[in-house]
Amino acid sequence: MDLQLKDKVIIVTGGSKGIGLGIVESLIKEGAIPVIITRNKESIDEVMQTYEESGEELFAVVAELTVPEQCKNAVQTVVDKYGRIDGLVNNAGVNDSVGLENGNYEDFMQSLKRNVVHYYLMAQYALPELKKSKGSIVNIGSKTADTGQGGTSGYAASNGGRNALTREWAVELLPYSIRVNAVIVAECYTPLYEKWISTFADKEEKLEAITKNIPFEKRMTTAEEIGDTVAFLLSSKSSHTTGQLLYVDGGYTHLDRALE
């Protein structure tokens, strides 16, 4: 299916690795021009080198998204380079384990800045260009907003905020024909997930204990599957879809664990 994304300029925050990179790769396959915005210069350099060697076009901006001025400058850099923005994927964030018992006010506020405040800032700064292009916004969220996890109040609250902002923006931006949706992730195997699994004495046993509870095919979601769904939501093929939370999780969040 041609998603008609060729030459569309799409910002992807946190797009240099993990789920973000999966999104970038899906966009490249569709002929779009992804713009990675992240603070991780080393990972950007690796991605840029890989795709420049294959002749694919993408762009990158180094920015610390917890700093409002850097969010603003990153968006302006994209506009200066391409003269437009056709889509925004808010993806950057970290499950930083700021809980009730292992955190404080400062930690909690910093977690919100890492995980939801820049979603608002990036959307606000990109909005003038999205109005011109009648572009689309996709927010990446986590099941923690629905299920909880324990010991991660900041991240869970941020993901609840991401879901609420998705619905709020879908309403606010109706007059401009800007669609806003979210993709909710549960268990997706990424380098960060690998790092977490490796903290357990028997990581293979821990991984098996998790995957056996994923209803569909008893396996992790891939970054490619997230990326392909995001590409669809950014495209005109989903032209009457807005304000939706799509759970790309093999049924993990909502299906009965007793199914097996």
DRENDOKE-691843 format. One record per residue: residue in one letter; x, y, z of N, C-alpha, C in turn. Coordinates in steps of 0.2 Angstrom, whole numbers, padded with zeros to 4 digits, always signed. Example, Ala and Ser with C-alpha at 12.3 -4.5 7.8 and 13.67 -1.06 7.14 Angstrom:
BEGIN
A+0066-0028+0039+0062-0022+0039+0066-0016+0039
S+0064-0011+0035+0068-0005+0036+0064+0000+0039
REM end
This chain:
BEGIN
M+0004-0006+0000+0000+0000+0000+0004+0006+0000
D+0003+0011-0005+0007+0017-0005+0003+0022+0000
L+0007+0024+0006+0004+0028+0011+0004+0035+0009
Q+0007+0037+0003+0007+0044+0000+0011+0048+0005
L+0017+0046+0008+0021+0050+0012+0027+0052+0009
K+0028+0051+0003+0034+0053-0001+0036+0060+0000
D+0042+0061+0002+0044+0068+0003+0041+0072+0009
K+0037+0069+0013+0034+0072+0018+0039+0073+0024
V+0039+0079+0027+0044+0080+0032+0041+0079+0039
I+0044+0073+0042+0041+0071+0048+0046+0071+0054
I+0044+0075+0059+0049+0075+0065+0047+0069+0069
V+0053+0066+0072+0052+0060+0076+0057+0062+0082
T+0054+0063+0088+0058+0064+0094+0061+0058+0096
G+0067+0058+0099+0070+0051+0101+0070+0046+0096
G+0072+0048+0090+0071+0044+0084+0078+0040+0082
S+0083+0041+0086+0089+0038+0084+0090+0031+0087
K+0085+0028+0091+0086+0021+0093+0079+0019+0096
G+0079+0012+0097+0073+0009+0099+0067+0010+0095
I+0061+0011+0098+0055+0012+0095+0055+0018+0090
G+0059+0024+0092+0059+0029+0088+0063+0028+0081
L+0068+0024+0082+0072+0022+0076+0067+0017+0071
G+0063+0013+0075+0058+0009+0071+0054+0013+0067
I+0051+0019+0070+0047+0023+0066+0051+0027+0061
V+0057+0029+0062+0061+0032+0057+0062+0027+0051
E+0063+0021+0052+0064+0016+0047+0058+0015+0043
S+0052+0015+0046+0046+0014+0042+0044+0020+0038
L+0046+0026+0040+0045+0032+0036+0050+0032+0030
I+0056+0030+0031+0060+0030+0026+0058+0025+0020
K+0055+0019+0022+0053+0014+0018+0047+0017+0013
E+0043+0022+0016+0038+0025+0013+0040+0031+0009
G+0046+0033+0009+0049+0038+0005+0048+0045+0009
A+0046+0045+0015+0046+0051+0019+0053+0054+0021
I+0053+0060+0023+0060+0063+0026+0059+0063+0033
P+0062+0058+0037+0061+0059+0044+0067+0064+0047
V+0065+0068+0052+0069+0072+0055+0070+0070+0063
I+0076+0067+0064+0077+0065+0071+0079+0070+0076
I+0075+0071+0081+0077+0076+0086+0078+0072+0093
T+0085+0072+0095+0086+0069+0101+0093+0072+0104
R+0094+0071+0110+0100+0073+0114+0106+0069+0112
N+0105+0063+0110+0110+0058+0109+0114+0059+0102
K+0119+0063+0102+0123+0064+0096+0126+0058+0093
E+0129+0053+0098+0132+0048+0095+0128+0043+0092
S+0122+0042+0094+0117+0037+0091+0114+0040+0084
I+0114+0047+0084+0112+0051+0078+0117+0050+0073
D+0123+0050+0074+0129+0050+0070+0129+0043+0066
E+0127+0038+0070+0127+0031+0068+0121+0030+0063
V+0116+0032+0065+0110+0032+0060+0111+0036+0054
M+0113+0042+0054+0114+0046+0049+0119+0043+0044
Q+0125+0040+0046+0130+0037+0042+0127+0031+0038
T+0123+0027+0042+0120+0021+0039+0115+0023+0033
Y+0111+0028+0034+0106+0030+0028+0109+0034+0023
E+0114+0038+0025+0117+0042+0020+0121+0038+0015
E+0124+0032+0017+0128+0027+0013+0123+0024+0008
S+0117+0023+0010+0112+0020+0006+0108+0025+0002
G+0110+0031+0002+0106+0036-0002+0100+0039+0000
E+0098+0037+0007+0091+0039+0009+0092+0046+0012
E+0087+0050+0012+0087+0057+0015+0084+0057+0022
L+0087+0059+0027+0085+0061+0033+0089+0066+0036
F+0086+0069+0041+0090+0075+0044+0089+0074+0052
A+0094+0077+0055+0094+0076+0063+0096+0083+0066
V+0093+0084+0072+0095+0090+0076+0096+0087+0083
V+0101+0090+0086+0103+0088+0093+0100+0093+0098
A+0096+0091+0102+0092+0095+0107+0090+0092+0113
E+0091+0095+0119+0089+0093+0125+0081+0095+0126
L+0077+0090+0125+0070+0092+0125+0067+0094+0132
T+0071+0093+0137+0068+0096+0144+0069+0103+0144
V+0073+0106+0139+0074+0114+0139+0069+0117+0134
P+0065+0121+0136+0060+0124+0131+0063+0127+0125
E+0068+0131+0126+0071+0135+0121+0074+0130+0115
Q+0077+0124+0118+0080+0120+0113+0074+0116+0109
C+0069+0115+0112+0063+0112+0108+0061+0117+0102
K+0061+0124+0104+0059+0129+0099+0064+0130+0094
N+0070+0129+0096+0076+0130+0091+0076+0124+0086
A+0075+0118+0089+0075+0112+0085+0069+0112+0079
V+0063+0115+0081+0058+0115+0076+0060+0121+0071
Q+0063+0126+0073+0065+0132+0069+0070+0129+0064
T+0074+0125+0066+0080+0122+0062+0077+0118+0056
V+0071+0114+0058+0068+0110+0053+0065+0115+0048
V+0061+0120+0050+0058+0125+0045+0063+0128+0041
D+0069+0130+0044+0074+0133+0040+0077+0129+0035
K+0077+0122+0036+0080+0118+0031+0075+0116+0026
Y+0069+0114+0028+0064+0112+0023+0058+0116+0021
G+0057+0121+0025+0052+0126+0024+0045+0123+0026
R+0044+0118+0029+0038+0115+0031+0039+0109+0036
I+0033+0108+0039+0033+0102+0043+0026+0098+0042
D+0026+0092+0040+0020+0088+0038+0018+0084+0043
G+0022+0082+0048+0020+0078+0053+0024+0078+0059
L+0022+0076+0065+0026+0076+0071+0024+0070+0075
V+0030+0066+0077+0029+0060+0081+0032+0062+0088
N+0029+0062+0093+0031+0063+0100+0033+0056+0103
N+0039+0055+0103+0041+0048+0106+0046+0048+0111
A+0050+0053+0112+0055+0053+0117+0053+0053+0124
G+0056+0049+0128+0054+0048+0135+0058+0042+0138
V+0057+0042+0145+0061+0036+0148+0057+0034+0155
N+0056+0028+0155+0053+0025+0162+0058+0025+0167
D+0058+0031+0171+0063+0033+0175+0063+0031+0183
S+0057+0027+0184+0057+0024+0191+0056+0029+0196
V+0053+0034+0195+0051+0039+0200+0045+0038+0203
G+0045+0035+0209+0039+0032+0213+0037+0036+0219
L+0032+0034+0223+0031+0037+0229+0036+0036+0234
E+0039+0030+0234+0044+0028+0240+0051+0030+0238
N+0052+0031+0231+0059+0032+0229+0060+0038+0225
G+0056+0043+0227+0056+0049+0223+0055+0055+0228
N+0055+0061+0225+0053+0067+0229+0050+0072+0224
Y+0048+0078+0226+0045+0083+0222+0049+0085+0215
E+0056+0086+0217+0060+0088+0211+0061+0082+0206
D+0061+0076+0208+0062+0070+0204+0055+0069+0200
F+0050+0070+0203+0043+0069+0200+0042+0075+0194
M+0044+0081+0196+0043+0086+0191+0048+0085+0185
Q+0054+0083+0187+0059+0081+0181+0057+0076+0177
S+0053+0071+0180+0050+0065+0176+0045+0068+0171
L+0041+0072+0173+0036+0075+0169+0039+0079+0163
K+0044+0082+0165+0048+0086+0159+0051+0081+0154
R+0054+0076+0157+0057+0071+0152+0051+0067+0148
N+0045+0067+0150+0041+0062+0147+0034+0065+0144
V+0032+0071+0146+0026+0074+0144+0026+0081+0142
V+0030+0085+0146+0030+0092+0144+0033+0094+0137
H+0038+0090+0135+0040+0092+0128+0036+0089+0123
Y+0031+0085+0124+0026+0083+0120+0022+0090+0118
Y+0020+0093+0123+0016+0099+0123+0020+0105+0119
L+0027+0105+0121+0031+0111+0118+0032+0109+0110
M+0034+0103+0109+0035+0102+0102+0029+0103+0097
A+0023+0101+0100+0017+0102+0096+0015+0109+0095
Q+0016+0113+0101+0015+0120+0100+0019+0124+0095
Y+0026+0122+0096+0031+0125+0091+0030+0123+0084
A+0028+0117+0083+0026+0114+0076+0020+0116+0073
L+0015+0119+0077+0008+0120+0075+0008+0125+0069
P+0011+0130+0069+0010+0135+0063+0011+0131+0057
E+0016+0127+0056+0018+0123+0050+0013+0118+0049
L+0011+0114+0054+0006+0109+0053-0001+0112+0051
K-0003+0118+0053-0009+0121+0050-0008+0122+0043
K-0002+0124+0040-0001+0125+0033-0002+0119+0029
S+0001+0113+0032+0001+0107+0029-0005+0103+0030
K-0009+0105+0035-0014+0100+0037-0011+0093+0039
G-0006+0094+0043-0002+0088+0045-0005+0084+0050
S-0001+0079+0053-0004+0075+0058+0001+0074+0064
I-0002+0073+0070+0002+0072+0076+0001+0065+0078
V+0006+0061+0080+0006+0055+0083+0010+0055+0090
N+0006+0053+0095+0010+0053+0102+0011+0046+0103
I+0017+0044+0106+0018+0037+0108+0017+0037+0115
G+0013+0032+0117+0012+0031+0125+0013+0024+0127
S+0012+0023+0133+0013+0017+0137+0007+0014+0140
K+0007+0007+0141+0002+0004+0145+0001+0006+0152
T+0007+0009+0154+0007+0011+0162+0002+0015+0164
A-0001+0019+0159-0007+0024+0160-0013+0020+0162
D-0013+0014+0159-0019+0010+0160-0019+0005+0166
T-0013+0002+0166-0012-0004+0170-0008-0003+0177
G-0004+0003+0177+0001+0004+0182+0006-0001+0181
Q+0012+0001+0185+0017-0004+0185+0020-0005+0192
G+0020+0001+0196+0023+0001+0202+0030+0004+0202
G+0031+0009+0207+0037+0012+0207+0039+0017+0201
T+0034+0019+0198+0035+0024+0192+0030+0029+0191
S+0028+0033+0197+0023+0038+0197+0024+0043+0191
G+0030+0045+0190+0031+0051+0185+0030+0048+0178
Y+0032+0042+0177+0031+0040+0170+0024+0038+0169
A+0020+0035+0174+0013+0033+0173+0009+0039+0172
A+0010+0045+0176+0007+0051+0176+0008+0054+0169
S+0014+0054+0166+0015+0057+0160+0012+0053+0154
N+0011+0047+0155+0008+0043+0150+0000+0044+0150
G-0003+0045+0156-0010+0047+0156-0010+0054+0153
G-0006+0058+0154-0006+0065+0151-0005+0065+0144
R-0001+0060+0141-0001+0060+0134-0007+0057+0131
N-0011+0053+0134-0017+0051+0132-0022+0056+0132
A-0022+0060+0137-0027+0066+0138-0026+0071+0133
L-0019+0073+0132-0017+0078+0127-0019+0075+0120
T-0019+0069+0118-0021+0066+0112-0028+0068+0110
R-0032+0067+0115-0039+0068+0114-0041+0076+0114
E-0037+0079+0118-0038+0087+0119-0036+0090+0112
W-0030+0088+0110-0028+0091+0104-0032+0089+0098
A-0035+0083+0098-0039+0081+0092-0045+0086+0092
V-0048+0088+0097-0053+0092+0097-0051+0099+0096
E-0046+0102+0099-0044+0109+0098-0042+0110+0090
L-0039+0105+0087-0036+0106+0080-0041+0104+0075
L-0047+0102+0076-0052+0100+0071-0053+0106+0066
P-0053+0112+0068-0054+0117+0063-0048+0118+0058
Y-0043+0115+0059-0037+0115+0055-0036+0109+0051
S-0040+0104+0052-0040+0097+0048-0033+0094+0050
I-0031+0095+0057-0025+0092+0059-0027+0086+0063
R-0025+0080+0062-0027+0074+0065-0022+0072+0071
V-0025+0070+0076-0020+0068+0082-0022+0061+0085
N-0017+0057+0085-0019+0050+0087-0013+0048+0092
A-0014+0042+0095-0008+0040+0099-0008+0032+0098
V-0001+0030+0098+0000+0023+0098+0003+0021+0105
I-0001+0016+0108+0001+0014+0115+0005+0007+0115
V+0010+0007+0118+0015+0002+0118+0015-0002+0124
A+0016-0009+0124+0016-0012+0130+0023-0015+0131
E+0024-0022+0128+0031-0025+0129+0034-0025+0122
C+0038-0020+0121+0042-0020+0114+0049-0020+0115
Y+0053-0025+0112+0060-0027+0113+0064-0021+0110
T+0067-0017+0114+0072-0012+0112+0078-0013+0116
P+0084-0009+0114+0090-0009+0117+0089-0007+0125
L+0084-0002+0126+0083+0000+0133+0079-0006+0137
Y+0075-0010+0133+0072-0015+0136+0077-0021+0138
E+0081-0022+0133+0087-0027+0134+0091-0025+0140
K+0092-0018+0141+0096-0016+0147+0093-0018+0153
W+0086-0017+0153+0082-0018+0159+0082-0026+0161
I+0081-0030+0156+0080-0037+0157+0087-0039+0159
S+0092-0037+0157+0099-0039+0159+0101-0038+0167
T+0096-0034+0170+0097-0033+0177+0095-0038+0181
F+0092-0043+0178+0089-0049+0182+0094-0055+0182
A+0095-0059+0187+0100-0064+0187+0099-0069+0181
D+0093-0071+0180+0091-0075+0174+0087-0072+0170
K+0090-0068+0165+0086-0064+0161+0081-0068+0156
E+0084-0074+0154+0080-0078+0149+0073-0080+0153
E+0074-0082+0159+0068-0084+0163+0063-0078+0164
K+0066-0072+0165+0062-0066+0166+0058-0065+0160
L+0062-0065+0154+0059-0063+0148+0053-0068+0146
E+0054-0075+0147+0049-0080+0146+0043-0079+0150
A+0044-0077+0156+0038-0075+0161+0034-0069+0158
I+0037-0065+0155+0034-0059+0152+0030-0061+0146
T+0034-0064+0141+0031-0065+0134+0025-0071+0135
K+0025-0075+0140+0020-0080+0140+0013-0077+0142
N+0013-0070+0144+0007-0067+0146+0005-0062+0140
I+0008-0062+0134+0006-0058+0129+0002-0062+0124
P-0005-0061+0124-0010-0065+0121-0008-0067+0114
F-0006-0063+0110-0005-0064+0103+0002-0067+0101
E+0002-0073+0100+0008-0076+0098+0014-0077+0103
K+0012-0075+0109+0017-0075+0115+0024-0072+0113
R+0023-0066+0110+0030-0063+0108+0029-0056+0109
M+0035-0053+0110+0036-0045+0110+0033-0042+0104
T+0031-0036+0105+0030-0032+0099+0036-0029+0096
T+0037-0029+0090+0043-0026+0087+0043-0019+0086
A+0048-0015+0085+0049-0008+0084+0046-0007+0077
E+0047-0012+0072+0044-0011+0066+0037-0011+0065
E+0034-0015+0070+0026-0015+0070+0024-0008+0073
I+0027-0005+0078+0025+0001+0080+0026+0006+0074
G+0032+0006+0071+0033+0011+0066+0028+0011+0060
D+0026+0005+0058+0022+0004+0052+0015+0007+0054
T+0013+0006+0061+0006+0009+0063+0007+0017+0063
V+0012+0019+0065+0013+0026+0065+0013+0029+0058
A+0016+0026+0054+0016+0028+0047+0009+0029+0044
F+0005+0024+0046-0002+0023+0043-0005+0029+0046
L-0005+0031+0053-0008+0036+0056-0006+0043+0053
L+0000+0044+0051+0002+0050+0048+0000+0051+0041
S-0002+0045+0038-0004+0046+0031-0011+0047+0029
S-0012+0049+0023-0019+0051+0021-0024+0044+0021
K-0021+0039+0021-0025+0032+0021-0029+0032+0028
S-0027+0036+0033-0031+0036+0039-0034+0043+0040
S-0037+0045+0034-0039+0052+0034-0045+0054+0038
H-0049+0049+0041-0054+0051+0045-0053+0048+0052
T-0047+0047+0054-0046+0044+0061-0042+0049+0065
T-0045+0051+0070-0042+0056+0075-0045+0055+0082
G-0041+0057+0087-0043+0056+0094-0042+0049+0096
Q-0039+0045+0093-0039+0038+0094-0033+0035+0098
L-0033+0031+0103-0028+0028+0106-0027+0020+0103
L-0022+0019+0099-0022+0012+0096-0017+0008+0100
Y-0019+0003+0103-0014-0002+0107-0011-0007+0102
V-0005-0006+0101-0001-0011+0096+0003-0015+0101
D+0000-0020+0104+0003-0023+0110+0001-0031+0110
G-0001-0034+0105-0003-0041+0105-0008-0043+0110
G-0012-0038+0111-0018-0039+0116-0016-0039+0123
Y-0010-0036+0125-0007-0037+0132-0011-0033+0137
T-0013-0027+0135-0017-0022+0139-0024-0025+0141
H-0027-0027+0136-0035-0028+0137-0037-0035+0137
L-0033-0040+0134-0036-0047+0134-0035-0050+0140
D-0039-0055+0142-0039-0059+0148-0033-0064+0148
R-0029-0063+0153-0023-0067+0154-0025-0075+0154
A-0031-0076+0156-0033-0083+0157-0034-0087+0150
L-0033-0083+0145-0035-0086+0138-0031-0092+0137
E-0025-0093+0139-0021-0099+0138-0024-0105+0142
REM end
